[in-house]
């Protein structure tokens, strides 16, 4: 029963996503495994697999989440900025920073 409550805990799931995203950025797709995610998240590998079915599914969920966040951010930029060209520049800068963060450390306005 404790495993089910952990597997259904949104904070644990969010933490797993955060850890995995960090590992992806630092090590690439092949530089980590589900054992390292479970260890860093403080959950058993069984609990991890109750939450996420596979490494591939975890990566797919992270990519979809990042895309969703970018779409929302860009929609907000175009909603808030009346100058279309300036909105395009801001949106492009936002995408560059979120897609390639290691190249743009501390450069966002």
N, C-alpha and C positions, 0 to 999 in steps of 0.2 A: 504494500500500500504506500509506503514512503517513496518508492521509486516512481509510482504514478504521479504523486503530488509534485515531485521534482521535475518529472518530464512535462508536466502541465504548467510549470512556473515560468511566467513570461520574463522575469528578471534573469533567470538562468539561461533561457533561450537567447535573450538579448546579449548577455555576456558571452555566450558561445559565438554569436555572430561577430561581436566586437573583437574577440580573440582571433577568430579565423581571419577576419579582414586584416588585422595587424600582421598575422603570419603570412598572408598572401602578399602584402606590400613589402615585407622584409625579406621573404624567402622564395617567393614565386609559388607556382602551383605544386611543384614536386618537392619543395623544401620543407614540407611538414606532413604530418599524418594525423589520423584521428586520435591516436594515443596522446600526441602532444596537445591537442585541443582539450581532450578530457582532463589531462593533468593540469593544464593552466586554468581550466574552468572549475576544477575541484569537484568533478563528478566522475563516476565510474564510466568505463567505456560502454557498459550495458545501458546506463542511463542516457549517455550521449546518443546511442543508436535508437533509443526510444523516442528521442526528440528529433533527430535527423537520420534519415534512412541510409545515407551514404555521403562520402566526401564530395562526389559529383553533385548531389542534391544540395549540399551545404553551399558549395560554390555558386550554383545556379540561384539559390535563394538570396545570396549576398549580392550578386550582380543585379537581379531583379529589384531588390530593395534600393540599391544605389541608383539605378535608373529611375525608379519611382521618385526618390528624393530629388534627383536632378530635374526631372520634369516639373515637380512642384516648385522648386526654387526658380527655375527659368520662367515659369508662368507668372510667378510673383514679380520677377524683374520686369517683364513686359507689362504687367498690370500697373506697377508703381512708377515706371519711367515713361514719360510722355514722348521723349525723343527716341524714335525708332532706331536710329543708327547707334546712339549711345546705349540703348537697351541691348542691341546685338553685341556691342563690344563688351559690356558687362557680362552678358550671358556666356560669351565665348571665353572670357577670363575665368568665370566660374567653372565651366566645364574643364578647362585646362587644369585648374587647381584641384578639382575633385578626381579627375582621371589620372593625373600624373603628380600626386602630391609631393613626392620626393624631390621634384625639380623646382617646386614653388614654395619652399618653406618660408613662412613669415612674409609673404609678398602680397597677400590679399589686403585691400584697403580696409 
